[in-house]
Amino acid sequence: MNLETVPDIDETTQHRLLADEQRRFVITSLQTARSGVDMTLDEITAHLERAAERTRSEHIGSRRDLRCRLHHVHLPMLADAGLLDYDAEKKRVRLGAPWAVTASAETP
């Protein structure tokens, strides 16, 4: 995960964005998805729950709380930074333009 490929994100913002495990997971999930494929809020929530189970992470809380945090905090924060596009009304997420090019180049 390299924010240096994204223009106009200073080091302080990079650290703030990547400080949270859930935001890192969202970015990684979108990067590993096939290029141009949207993910739903429910899909990202389910992926994050499975990752938490594998790592025995206890701090994600209930599914409802996790979904709420993603919808109101993490996804808007990442969208504001230009890392992803989040349609809050449709609850669909897509990798932002700067990384979409990088992800498509890395996808076989």
Phi and psi in degrees as a GROMACS rama.xvg file:
@    title "Ramachandran Plot"
@    xaxis  label "Phi"
@    yaxis  label "Psi"
@TYPE xy
-131.232  108.349  ASN-2
-79.4874  -7.33077  LEU-3
-65.7316  -21.859  GLU-4
-79.5163  -8.06826  THR-5
-99.1151  119.946  VAL-6
-67.9423  152.437  PRO-7
65.1585  27.0989  ASP-8
-114.831  109.481  ILE-9
-73.9151  166.289  ASP-10
-60.6061  -39.6525  GLU-11
-62.1829  -43.2159  THR-12
-66.5465  -40.1766  THR-13
-56.5092  -46.8034  GLN-14
-65.001  -40.1117  HIS-15
-64.2417  -43.0563  ARG-16
-67.2549  -37.9445  LEU-17
-93.3117  -1.07627  LEU-18
-66.8684  -27.5687  ALA-19
-97.0335  128.78  ASP-20
-58.5833  -37.7957  GLU-21
-67.6322  -38.8083  GLN-22
-66.7355  -40.0715  ARG-23
-60.474  -41.3311  ARG-24
-64.9736  -41.3432  PHE-25
-59.0711  -47.4546  VAL-26
-61.4458  -47.0722  ILE-27
-61.8104  -42.0181  THR-28
-60.6251  -43.7722  SER-29
-70.1704  -34.8661  LEU-30
-67.8661  -33.6531  GLN-31
-86.7878  -14.4675  THR-32
-69.1409  156.563  ALA-33
-61.2486  143.36  ARG-34
-54.1411  133.32  SER-35
81.7106  1.63022  GLY-36
-90.9913  126.764  VAL-37
-76.7539  153.958  ASP-38
-121.488  147.472  MET-39
-87.5069  161.44  THR-40
-58.0527  -40.6353  LEU-41
-64.7514  -38.4861  ASP-42
-65.1351  -44.7235  GLU-43
-64.1671  -40.8639  ILE-44
-60.0974  -46.5199  THR-45
-63.6053  -41.8038  ALA-46
-62.3406  -41.8752  HIS-47
-66.4816  -38.8836  LEU-48
-62.0208  -44.4986  GLU-49
-63.5266  -40.4542  ARG-50
-63.9809  -40.049  ALA-51
-64.2509  -38.2986  ALA-52
-65.0349  -42.508  GLU-53
-64.3043  -36.4589  ARG-54
-95.9319  0.43028  THR-55
59.1358  33.9669  ARG-56
-74.5879  127.059  SER-57
-102.781  -4.13903  GLU-58
-94.0962  10.7414  HIS-59
-84.0677  -18.6544  ILE-60
76.6593  -161.594  GLY-61
-74.7668  161.971  SER-62
-58.0617  -41.9319  ARG-63
-62.6438  -44.4376  ARG-64
-64.7516  -42.1403  ASP-65
-61.8648  -48.1231  LEU-66
-59.9248  -41.0491  ARG-67
-63.7918  -45.2035  CYS-68
-62.5304  -41.9192  ARG-69
-61.683  -47.5801  LEU-70
-66.8432  -41.6775  HIS-71
-97.1494  -20.6339  HIS-72
-120.288  -68.2951  VAL-73
-66.1179  -50.7726  HIS-74
-65.3116  -43.5818  LEU-75
-62.6084  -37.1073  PRO-76
-63.6303  -45.2198  MET-77
-67.9892  -35.0198  LEU-78
-67.5953  -41.5968  ALA-79
-60.8479  -31.6316  ASP-80
-81.5608  -7.03752  ALA-81
84.5291  11.1927  GLY-82
-82.8085  -23.0758  LEU-83
-150.956  164.838  LEU-84
-108.012  126.931  ASP-85
-125.176  117.735  TYR-86
-94.3772  96.7692  ASP-87
-64.4381  -30.2767  ALA-88
-69.6449  -45.3841  GLU-89
-88.9269  -10.8219  LYS-90
57.3891  48.5685  LYS-91
-122.937  142.055  ARG-92
-125.365  139.818  VAL-93
-139.719  143.438  ARG-94
-56.7987  136.213  LEU-95
-66.3393  159.904  GLY-96
-51.917  -44.9588  ALA-97
-60.3197  -37.0045  PRO-98
-91.1403  -19.7068  TRP-99
-60.4161  -38.107  ALA-100
-66.7067  -46.2462  VAL-101
-62.1144  -45.6118  THR-102
-64.5831  -40.2379  ALA-103
-68.9773  -31.8044  SER-104
-70.4142  -28.8393  ALA-105
-89.1241  -18.2048  GLU-106
-80.4162  126.736  THR-107
